[in-house]
Amino acid sequence: MEKPKYTLPYQEYYHTLIEDAPIQVQWISETKGKGLFATKHIKEGDCIYQETPLVSAQLLWNKKNGFLACLHCQKSLETPINMARRLSEKHDLPELEFSSCSNNDTSLYVKCDNCNEIFCSEECKEQANELHHRILCTHNDPEHPVLKLQESWMSMHHPPEALSIMLVARIYASIIQAMDNDLTKEESIKPFTIFHTIQPNNKSSIDMFKFLKGDFEQNLEKLHQLIVKAIYDKRVDDWFSFEGFKKVVGIVAFNGLGIGTSSLDEYYQNLLELDSPNKNSALEKINSIFALAQEKSSDLVCDGSGLFEVLSTCNHNCVPNVCVAYPFNDYTACLMAKRNIKPGEELCLCYLDRKDVEENFLTRKELLKGFYGFECDCEKCLKQCDCEKCLDE
């Protein structure tokens, strides 16, 4: 695999994004590609870097299941009490105390002028229209190709969702609208060329499409046809070819970072920080609501996915030294230190869910190989691999 080619040398490109944060993107090897490294001592609990995504999208099944989020910034739009009532299925829950802990001002919410999509503010509405929504707006047409694309995706890919076809669509729409705004093709596609994607004739890369049910190659072709019908633009004809489409899906699959927002969790975190001797009973009520909600469903937040230029360079480790949090109830990601980190250490996330990390080595190996196309060589995996070899012997 060749190193990614950028208009600017990649270190200079990332340096313009990172500025004064104590991190640096470095090339590791032909096998691992890029990585993110600490340049200074970092303390446990520090927010190392904040980033908003190039594009993001709520997962379609999550939206269908009643989670209301801003189309642009993914802010959870339900009031905390409404979210609590829905998740707990207790519709007679009394109003929550300490209303100042809620940051949901419903008077600011606005809808698209041409469809029913909702935004947390006029600013988000304008930004979405500037970025991608002018092309992807369905104009309340039930036969609109974008709606047909969503329906097909949901018939092929059921929860738990790995990614969203709308993130793929928004990449295309962002490129096209950038060219409509007088950027060149090279300038419009450049932000998306820094991401790792599938490699031609690489079987492990192609296998990652198996998250699509049934005949995944046939399903992929159907999605490609629907994308072309919905938003084709001859100025980027190569990106709309079937091979180009697979590469865009690969960008999302390999680099998409999960986004989770919750007005109820934001209320809870604000309540924890509140200086009041009377908050304990309110905290107990929220804890009981969370417990009840977890009994009803494992889906407790507005789930989405986004493309983050810097955070996407974090490699995997089964014992990570960083994690990602969304403390502002929107798509702003904070890279948090899980322990003290020394200068020169690589910053690694865990790509797996907690329950998957706790699985045995062979299960983790299969999951990482199947979804991301690599075999983990972290200390935990190497140690467990040696133990399994000893058992075999």
N, C-alpha and C positions, 0 to 999 in steps of 0.2 A: 504493500500500500504506500503510495506516495504521500509526502507531507501535503497538507492543504495549501492551496495557493491563494494568496490574498493580494489585493491591490497594494496594500501596505504590508511590510513585514509583520507577521502576526504579533510579535512582541510589541511593536509600536502601536498596532491597531488596538490591542487590549490595554495598553498603557493609557490610551486616551479615554478608555472607559473606566479604568480602575482609579486613576488619579492618585490620591494620597492614601488609599487603603493599604494595609500591611500585607499585601498579597501580590503574586506575580504568576502569570501564565507562562509555562515553560514546555518545550518539546521534550518528551521522555524517550520514546523509542518508536521504531516502525510498528511495533506490535501494539503499544498502549496509546500512541498518539500524544495529545496534549495532557497537561495536568495543572492543577492549581497549588501553589506553594506559599508558605508563610515567609515573609521577609523580616519579621520582627517577633519578639515574644508576644504571645497572645494568651490572655487569661481565660480560664474556664468561665463560661457564661457571657463572654464578650460577644457583641454583635460585630462581626468582622467586616461585613459588607452588606449593603442594601441594594437591591436591583428590582426594576420593573421589567416585564417581558416585552419583547418585540411585538408579539401577538399572543393572545390567550383565548380560551374558549371554555365555557362550562360543559361538562360531560352531558350528553343528551339524555341518558336514562336518569341521571340525577335531577335534571330539569323536569322531566316528565313526572318524577316522583314527588314533586311539590316544592323543591328547593328553589327559591326565587333569588336570582343574583343579577347585578348590573351587567348588561351586555358587554360593557367595556372593561371595567376594573374588577369585576367579579365580587364586588361588595355584597354581602348577605343583606337582602332588603327587608326581610321579615322583621317586625319588632321582636325583641327578646321574648315577650310574653306570648305572642302568636306562634313563634317557633317552639316555645316550651309546650304550648297546648297541642300543637300538631304532632311533635315528636313523641310526647308522652301519651297521646290520645286521651288526655284529660281536658276537655274543652271548658270545664267549669273552674279551672285554676284561677285564683284571684290575681289581681294585678301585682306585679313585682314591686317590692319596696326600692327605695333609692333610685328613682327614675333618672337621676343625673348620670348614672353609670351607663345609660344607653346613649349611643351616638347616632341612632337612626332617626333622622329628621325626614319623615315621609312627605312633608310639604315641598321638599326639594326634588322629589322624584318626577321624572318626565318620560313621556313615551315618544317613540319615533313618530314623525309626522305622517308616515306612510304605512306603518305596520304596528303591531302590538308590542314590539320589543320595548323593554323598560330600562331606564338608566337612573343612576342614583343622583344625577345632577345634569344641568344643562351643559356643563363643561365636558362631562363624559360623553354625552350625546354628540357634541361637536367633534370630539377627538375620534370617536368611532366612525362618524361620517367621513372625516378626513382620512382615516386609515384604511377602512375596508367596507363600511356598511352601505355606502352608496351603491356598490356593486351587489352586495349580498342581501339587501333589503327585499323581502318577498312581496311587498305592496298588498298584503292580505289576500294574495291570490292562492287558493288552495291547491292549484295545479302548478305552482311555481317550481322550477327545476331544483332550487335549493331545498325546498321541502321534500321533494322526491328523493334527493340525495340523503337527507336525514332519515327518512323512513327506511330506505334500503340499508343504511348503516345499522340502524337499530334492529333490523331483522337478521343481520349477520353477526352482530357483536353485542352480547348480553352482559349484564353485570356479573362480576365486577369488571368495570370498564378499564381498559389499558390506556386508551387515548380517545380523542374526538376527531371525527372526520371534519368538523367545522374548524378545527385548528389548521388542517390541511387547506381547506377552502380559504381561510383568512390569509394564509401565506400567499396564495395566488392573487387574491383580491388586493392585498397590500402592495404587491409588485405592480399590478396593473394601475392602481390609483396613484402610485408614486410616479409612474410614467405619464399619467394624465396630468400630473402636477409639474410636468416639464423636466423630470429627472431622466437621464439616459437609462437604457436597459442595464448597463453595467452598474450604475449607481443604485438602481432599484433592486437588483438581485444580490448586491454585495453583502448586505447583512446576513443573508441566509446561506451564503457560500462558506461561511466559517464553520458550519456545523458538520459533524461526522454523519455520513449516511451509508446506505448499502453500497457494496462494491460489485461491479458486473461479474457474473459467473462465480460468485462466492456463495456456496451452498448455505453456510451458516447465516449469511445475510438474508437470503431468500426465505429461510425457514422461519424467520421472525414474523412473517406474515400469517403464520398459522393461528394467530389469535382470531382470525376470521373463521367462522364456523364453516363446515362442509368443504366444498371444493374451493380452497382459499384463492387459488390462482384465477378461477372463474369469477369469484366474488370481487377480486381486485380489478379485473377487467370491467366488470359492471360499474364499480365505483368510478373508475377512470372515465367511462363513457358519460356518466352523470355529471362529473366535474366539468368535462368538456362542454356538455350541453348547457350547463349553468353559467359558466364564466369564461369560456375560451376567448383568447386574444391572440391574434396572429403575430403580434410583436414579440411574444415569448413562446413561439411555436414549439421550440425544443423542450421547454418545461412542460408542455401539454402532451408530449408524446407519451406512450405507455412507459417507456424506460424513465422518462423525466418524472412522471407521476409517481412511480415506485420510489424514486430518490426523494421526492418531497414527503411521501409517507414515511420513508426511512428517517428523514430529518426529525419528524415528530416522534416516531417510535423510539429512536435512540436518544433523543435530547429533551423530549418533553418532560417538564418537571411538574409534579402534582401540586395543585393549588387548593387549599382548603380554607374556607371562610365561614364564620358563624357569628351572627349578632348576639346569640345567647352566650357563646363562649367569651366574646368581647365584653359583654355585660359582667360576666363572672370575674374576668381578669381585672376589670376596673373596680369591682366590688372588693376584691382582695387588697387592692392598693388604697382603698378608701380609709381615711382616718376617722373611724366611728366606732364607739364601744357597742353600738346596737346592731352591727352588721352580721353577727354570728348566726342568728336565726335565719336571715336571708340567705347566707351561704349554705346552711343546712338544707333549705328548701331547694336551692339550685342543684346541690349534690344529689338529692333524692330524685329530682327531675331527670338528671343525667342517667342515674341508675335505671330508672323506669324506661327511659328512651332506649337505652342499650338492650333492654329485654325485648323491645319491639322491633328494633332494626339495628344493623351495624352501620347504616348510612346516617351520620349525624351532622354533616357539614355540607355546604355548597362545594361540590367537587368540580375542579377544572384542571386544565393543563396549560402550560405556557412555555414559550421558548425564551430562555434567559442566556444572553451572550456569554457572560462570565461564569455563572453558576453551572452552566452545561459542561464546563471544562473539568468539573470535579469528577474524579474517578471513583470506583466502588471499593469499599472495604467492608467485610462482614463485622468488623469492630471499628466503626467510624469515629473520627475525632471531631466531626462537625455535623450539624443537622440544619434543616431549613425550617423557619417559623414564619407565620403570617400574623404579626401582632396588631396590625392596623385594620383588620377585617376588610382587606382588599388584596389585590394581586402583588403588593410590595413584599418581596421575599427578603428575609434577614438570614444571613449565614451565621449560625451561632456555634461557638466553641463548646464542645462537650467536655473538654479537659484542657489543662494547660498545654500549649503547643510551642515548640521551639522554632527558631528561625531555620529555614531549610526543609522543614517537614512538609510532606505533601498533605493537602487537605482533602479528605475523602468522605463522601456520603455513603450511606447504605442504600442500595437500589431496591432492596427487598423489604417487605412488610416484616414487622416484629415476629409474627408467628412463623414466617418462612425462614428467618435467620436462625430460629431455634430448632429448625429441622436438622437432620443429619447432613453430613458433608455431601453425600451423593445426591440428595434431593436439592440442596442449594446449587450444586454444580449443574444439575439438569435445568433448573429454573434460569440461571444466569446464561447458560449456553443457549437455551431456547429463546429467551426474550432479547438478549443483548449480544449474543454471538461470541462470548469470551469465557474463558475458564479463570476463576478467581485464584490468585496466588498470594492472598493475604496470609498473615501468620496463623490465623485460626484455621483456615482451610488446609494449609500445608501441614500443620500439626495433626489435624484430624485425618488427612490423607495418609500420613505416615502410620497412624494408629490402625487404620483400616488395612493397610498393606501388611502390618504385623499380624493382624487377625487372620488375613488370608493365608499367611505363611504358617 
